[in-house]
Amino acid sequence: MSSAIPVMWMRGGTSKGGYFLADDLPADQGERDRLLLRIMGSPDVRQIDGMGGADPLTSKVAVIRPSQRPGIDVDYLFLQVFVDRPIVSDGQNCGNILAGVGPFALERGLVKPLDGETQVRIFLENTQQTAVVRVSTPGRTVEYEGETRLDGVPGTAAGVRIEFRDTMGSTCGALLPTGNVTDVIDGISVTLIDNGMPCVIIRAADLGISGHEAPAELEADKKLRTALEAIRLKAGPLMKLGDVSDRPVPKMTLVSPSRSGASVSTRTFIPHRCHKSIGVFGAVSVATACLLPGAVGSDIAVLPSGDKKVVTIDHPSGILDLSVRIGEAGFESAAVISTARKLMDGTVFT
């Protein structure tokens, strides 16, 4: 007999997925993961028997609960449901899905809305970090319509401001897990960095491409994908991640000079499909590499002066702006304006 599970389906940034209250899912992790695979329709490249959209960017889950931590409103666990394999991973954050956590918490009554704008303080369970999200709430109601345009998303919506403060080494234990600004893997110079998302930064030119190819063209390049996966598997242990064969991290980001006037151009594998845009946390890691003297990308990026820098990341769907603050001790915080939209609120059947 089918079970009905309460869920809200939302677009967060350039991703979308199911947002669940923790109490509505099984407490046992194995049972929970089997349920989510069933809900998404995985493993199946079309996810035809579930809610997933046959793409890693649309096969995502947020699990939210009221927080018992001082100064925190809600705890957020991100889960990546693999499309073609029976895997549910909590090995990474998702800054795009994070954009919907504040609105969801307000919609579910976990946070009391203020008239005008409401701040939601979120603990990211995956990496033990915090983020502060500001949501438009005129009349104490979540507002989804607005004039903020997000490249990779049609139309406009209300802006959701997200600030990250303690992202360095969130997964790997250090901003530079190897202690080196650059390392060499398979003869290629790379920067292994973790500022919210473990990433391997590589110059596109070092792999014989321009870095401006369409995602479909890069995915079809078997030689490129083989080379990237070989580097990724060797980078995993170096980044204190162990065997990453079945893990969605590290992400592989190819950087090149921007042709549109942005700070830097990117193409990111997540890790086996080429991202049609760029993840928020991945963008923070890329921006940090660009600001780090000697790192891969720092020789390519065009950056403004001053402590507070706006780093513009060129990606296949447009440009993402990041406000990055640098202090005497280095990176202090990063902020991005994203958007979210409630798509469906009801029950999903298993």
Solvent accessible surface area in square Angstrom, and as a share of the most:
residue,aa,sasa,rsa
1,M,242,1.08
2,S,68,0.44
3,S,56,0.36
4,A,55,0.42
5,I,21,0.11
6,P,57,0.36
7,V,0,0.00
8,M,1,0.00
9,W,13,0.05
10,M,0,0.00
11,R,32,0.12
12,G,0,0.00
13,G,0,0.00
14,T,27,0.16
15,S,3,0.02
16,K,78,0.33
17,G,1,0.01
18,G,0,0.00
19,Y,0,0.00
20,F,1,0.00
21,L,43,0.22
22,A,12,0.10
23,D,135,0.70
24,D,47,0.24
25,L,13,0.07
26,P,34,0.21
27,A,113,0.88
28,D,83,0.43
29,Q,106,0.47
30,G,31,0.30
31,E,89,0.40
32,R,29,0.11
33,D,22,0.12
34,R,159,0.58
35,L,28,0.14
36,L,0,0.00
37,L,21,0.11
38,R,129,0.47
39,I,3,0.02
40,M,0,0.00
41,G,10,0.10
42,S,13,0.09
43,P,70,0.44
44,D,45,0.23
45,V,106,0.61
46,R,156,0.57
47,Q,2,0.01
48,I,117,0.60
49,D,97,0.50
50,G,27,0.26
51,M,85,0.38
52,G,10,0.10
53,G,42,0.41
54,A,37,0.29
55,D,23,0.12
56,P,23,0.15
57,L,15,0.08
58,T,27,0.16
59,S,0,0.00
60,K,12,0.05
61,V,1,0.00
62,A,0,0.00
63,V,6,0.04
64,I,0,0.00
65,R,98,0.36
66,P,71,0.44
67,S,18,0.11
68,Q,167,0.74
69,R,97,0.35
70,P,131,0.83
71,G,49,0.47
72,I,30,0.15
73,D,30,0.15
74,V,0,0.00
75,D,8,0.04
76,Y,0,0.00
77,L,21,0.11
78,F,0,0.00
79,L,0,0.00
80,Q,15,0.07
81,V,0,0.00
82,F,23,0.09
83,V,15,0.09
84,D,82,0.42
85,R,71,0.26
86,P,89,0.56
87,I,38,0.19
88,V,22,0.12
89,S,13,0.09
90,D,68,0.35
91,G,13,0.13
92,Q,9,0.04
93,N,1,0.00
94,C,7,0.04
95,G,2,0.02
96,N,6,0.03
97,I,1,0.00
98,L,0,0.00
99,A,0,0.00
100,G,0,0.00
101,V,0,0.00
102,G,0,0.00
103,P,2,0.01
104,F,1,0.00
105,A,0,0.00
106,L,13,0.06
107,E,62,0.28
108,R,67,0.25
109,G,60,0.58
110,L,48,0.24
111,V,16,0.09
112,K,160,0.68
113,P,32,0.20
114,L,100,0.50
115,D,96,0.50
116,G,37,0.36
117,E,90,0.40
118,T,3,0.02
119,Q,68,0.30
120,V,0,0.00
121,R,90,0.33
122,I,0,0.00
123,F,18,0.08
124,L,0,0.00
125,E,41,0.18
126,N,31,0.16
127,T,11,0.06
128,Q,119,0.53
129,Q,2,0.01
130,T,40,0.23
131,A,1,0.01
132,V,14,0.08
133,V,0,0.00
134,R,87,0.32
135,V,2,0.01
136,S,36,0.23
137,T,0,0.00
138,P,63,0.40
139,G,57,0.55
140,R,128,0.47
141,T,88,0.51
142,V,19,0.11
143,E,63,0.28
144,Y,36,0.14
145,E,141,0.63
146,G,24,0.23
147,E,158,0.71
148,T,38,0.22
149,R,161,0.59
150,L,18,0.09
151,D,50,0.26
152,G,44,0.43
153,V,20,0.12
154,P,127,0.80
155,G,42,0.41
156,T,56,0.33
157,A,6,0.05
158,A,11,0.08
159,G,27,0.26
160,V,6,0.03
161,R,84,0.31
162,I,0,0.00
163,E,34,0.15
164,F,0,0.00
165,R,130,0.47
166,D,71,0.37
167,T,0,0.00
168,M,94,0.42
169,G,10,0.09
170,S,21,0.14
171,T,40,0.23
172,C,11,0.06
173,G,68,0.65
174,A,44,0.34
175,L,36,0.18
176,L,32,0.16
177,P,12,0.07
178,T,37,0.21
179,G,63,0.61
180,N,69,0.35
181,V,52,0.30
182,T,51,0.30
183,D,23,0.12
184,V,108,0.62
185,I,8,0.04
186,D,77,0.40
187,G,66,0.64
188,I,29,0.14
189,S,34,0.22
190,V,0,0.00
191,T,0,0.00
192,L,1,0.00
193,I,0,0.00
194,D,0,0.00
195,N,0,0.00
196,G,1,0.01
197,M,10,0.04
198,P,1,0.01
199,C,0,0.00
200,V,0,0.00
201,I,1,0.01
202,I,0,0.00
203,R,57,0.21
204,A,0,0.00
205,A,80,0.62
206,D,61,0.32
207,L,34,0.17
208,G,71,0.68
209,I,27,0.14
210,S,51,0.33
211,G,1,0.01
212,H,41,0.18
213,E,30,0.14
214,A,56,0.43
215,P,22,0.14
216,A,77,0.60
217,E,104,0.47
218,L,2,0.01
219,E,37,0.17
220,A,78,0.60
221,D,50,0.26
222,K,165,0.70
223,K,173,0.73
224,L,8,0.04
225,R,98,0.36
226,T,93,0.54
227,A,36,0.28
228,L,4,0.02
229,E,45,0.20
230,A,37,0.29
231,I,2,0.01
232,R,0,0.00
233,L,71,0.35
234,K,103,0.44
235,A,0,0.00
236,G,0,0.00
237,P,76,0.48
238,L,78,0.39
239,M,0,0.00
240,K,132,0.56
241,L,13,0.06
242,G,34,0.33
243,D,111,0.58
244,V,0,0.00
245,S,50,0.32
246,D,81,0.42
247,R,73,0.27
248,P,3,0.02
249,V,0,0.00
250,P,0,0.00
251,K,14,0.06
252,M,1,0.00
253,T,1,0.01
254,L,1,0.00
255,V,1,0.00
256,S,4,0.03
257,P,85,0.53
258,S,27,0.18
259,R,182,0.66
260,S,72,0.46
261,G,76,0.73
262,A,8,0.06
263,S,6,0.04
264,V,0,0.00
265,S,1,0.00
266,T,0,0.00
267,R,21,0.08
268,T,6,0.04
269,F,2,0.01
270,I,23,0.11
271,P,15,0.09
272,H,60,0.27
273,R,86,0.32
274,C,3,0.02
275,H,7,0.03
276,K,101,0.43
277,S,5,0.03
278,I,7,0.03
279,G,20,0.20
280,V,4,0.03
281,F,1,0.01
282,G,8,0.07
283,A,0,0.00
284,V,1,0.00
285,S,0,0.00
286,V,1,0.00
287,A,1,0.00
288,T,7,0.04
289,A,0,0.00
290,C,3,0.02
291,L,34,0.17
292,L,40,0.20
293,P,112,0.71
294,G,55,0.53
295,A,1,0.01
296,V,0,0.00
297,G,0,0.00
298,S,31,0.20
299,D,93,0.48
300,I,31,0.16
301,A,17,0.13
302,V,113,0.65
303,L,58,0.29
304,P,59,0.37
305,S,104,0.67
306,G,48,0.46
307,D,99,0.51
308,K,111,0.47
309,K,31,0.13
310,V,74,0.43
311,V,0,0.00
312,T,32,0.18
313,I,0,0.00
314,D,19,0.10
315,H,9,0.04
316,P,41,0.26
317,S,43,0.28
318,G,22,0.21
319,I,61,0.31
320,L,15,0.08
321,D,78,0.41
322,L,0,0.00
323,S,34,0.22
324,V,1,0.00
325,R,102,0.37
326,I,41,0.21
327,G,23,0.22
328,E,191,0.86
329,A,104,0.80
330,G,26,0.25
331,F,20,0.08
332,E,82,0.37
333,S,17,0.11
334,A,1,0.01
335,A,9,0.07
336,V,3,0.02
337,I,82,0.42
338,S,3,0.02
339,T,1,0.01
340,A,3,0.02
341,R,127,0.46
342,K,70,0.30
343,L,68,0.34
344,M,64,0.29
345,D,76,0.39
346,G,31,0.30
347,T,67,0.39
348,V,10,0.06
349,F,134,0.56
350,T,29,0.17
